[in-house]
C-alpha cells in the first residue's frame, strides 16, 4: 500500500500501489493545481509512479485571507 | 517525464499552464526569469531601491525575500506578529530562523503591543478577520517603510492571489478596488510609499515548488482566521477552470492589466490627505487604522 499524508488537513490514507500521482490525487479528492506532492526531499510530477510501500505527502499551496 | 528545457534530467515540476515541465535547476531559472520579467514590465524596482519585504512566514513572502536577495536588491524584512495564539508564534519563529540563517534581523511589529491583536480587533470592529488584518498590515507596511526611509514595500502576492482578487472585485463590480489593483502602486506625495508585488507572474503552486526545492522552511499551516475567507472560494473556482483550461488564470489577470492601464491616470492623480489623529496618509479624515483602534479601545472600555 502507498501511505498518503496530508499534514495540513491532518488526514492520512492508504491506496494500493503502484499508482500515478494524478490517480492518487483523484483518489484523495484533491485538485492537482492546488497542491504539490513530495516524496521525502523529492518533488513529484503528476505523471510519476509511486510504488507500494512508499510514503508521499500532499501539501496544499493555497493561502487565504 | 524529462525536463523540457535541458532534456536530460527527470522533471520535478510540471506546468500545464506553460505547456512545460522542468527539472529543479531549469525550474529555478524559469522562476527567476518570471520574477525578473514581472519587475521589468512595470518597473517595480530599480537597483538603487531600499526594499522593505513584508514576511509573514508563509511560502510566498519568504520566497519573495529569497529571490529579491538573489537578484541583488537591498532588502530588509518586516514581520507583523498578528497576535493569534500559537499560529503567530510559529510564524514568527520561521521568519526569525530564515533571517538568522542569512545574517538578517527583521523588523518586528507586535500587534499585541500596539493594542490591536487581530482576533480582538475584528471582534471590536464586527468585521471579518481578514479585512481587519489587511487594514492593519497595510498601515504598518507604509508606516515602517516611511519612517525607515525605504523606497519600496514588497509583498508576496502571487498570480493566484491577484486573479482571485480580480474575480471578487469583478463579481461585485467594485470599481474603486479595481482601479487600485495592480502590481505597482506608485509612491504618492503625502506619505504613501511605493508598493510592489514582484511575484504577480508566478502561481501559488510555482512559489510552493520553488520554496520546497530551495529548502525554505515556511509555515505550511493555514491561518486559523482565514478558514472562511472569500478569497478561498474564488481560488477554488479559478482552479477548477485552470484544470480544464490551463493558462486561463494567467490570461485573465494579464488581460485585465493590459486593459486597465488605460485608466491609470485616475489613480496616479489622486493624492491622499493626512489623518487628523495620527498623521498617516489617508483618503478619509481619520485613517482606517485609527478608526479601528478607536473601536478596540471603546470595546475594552465597556468590558
HADDOCK unambig.tbl for C-alpha pairs under 7 A between the chains (distance, minus, plus):
assign (segid A and resid 8 and name CA) (segid B and resid 220 and name CA) 7.00 0.50 0.50
assign (segid A and resid 8 and name CA) (segid B and resid 221 and name CA) 5.68 0.50 0.50
assign (segid A and resid 33 and name CA) (segid B and resid 205 and name CA) 6.86 0.50 0.50
assign (segid A and resid 33 and name CA) (segid B and resid 239 and name CA) 6.31 0.50 0.50
assign (segid A and resid 33 and name CA) (segid B and resid 243 and name CA) 6.81 0.50 0.50
assign (segid A and resid 34 and name CA) (segid B and resid 205 and name CA) 6.62 0.50 0.50
assign (segid A and resid 35 and name CA) (segid B and resid 205 and name CA) 6.56 0.50 0.50
assign (segid A and resid 36 and name CA) (segid B and resid 205 and name CA) 6.72 0.50 0.50
assign (segid A and resid 36 and name CA) (segid B and resid 209 and name CA) 6.82 0.50 0.50
assign (segid A and resid 43 and name CA) (segid B and resid 12 and name CA) 5.44 0.50 0.50
assign (segid A and resid 44 and name CA) (segid B and resid 12 and name CA) 5.54 0.50 0.50
assign (segid A and resid 45 and name CA) (segid B and resid 12 and name CA) 5.60 0.50 0.50
assign (segid A and resid 45 and name CA) (segid B and resid 13 and name CA) 5.62 0.50 0.50
assign (segid A and resid 45 and name CA) (segid B and resid 14 and name CA) 5.71 0.50 0.50
assign (segid A and resid 61 and name CA) (segid B and resid 204 and name CA) 6.09 0.50 0.50
assign (segid A and resid 61 and name CA) (segid B and resid 205 and name CA) 5.83 0.50 0.50
assign (segid A and resid 61 and name CA) (segid B and resid 208 and name CA) 6.08 0.50 0.50
assign (segid A and resid 62 and name CA) (segid B and resid 204 and name CA) 6.70 0.50 0.50
assign (segid A and resid 63 and name CA) (segid B and resid 222 and name CA) 6.57 0.50 0.50
assign (segid A and resid 64 and name CA) (segid B and resid 226 and name CA) 5.64 0.50 0.50
assign (segid A and resid 64 and name CA) (segid B and resid 229 and name CA) 5.99 0.50 0.50
assign (segid A and resid 64 and name CA) (segid B and resid 231 and name CA) 5.92 0.50 0.50
assign (segid A and resid 64 and name CA) (segid B and resid 232 and name CA) 5.48 0.50 0.50
assign (segid A and resid 65 and name CA) (segid B and resid 130 and name CA) 5.07 0.50 0.50
assign (segid A and resid 65 and name CA) (segid B and resid 226 and name CA) 5.35 0.50 0.50
assign (segid A and resid 65 and name CA) (segid B and resid 229 and name CA) 5.54 0.50 0.50
assign (segid A and resid 65 and name CA) (segid B and resid 231 and name CA) 6.35 0.50 0.50
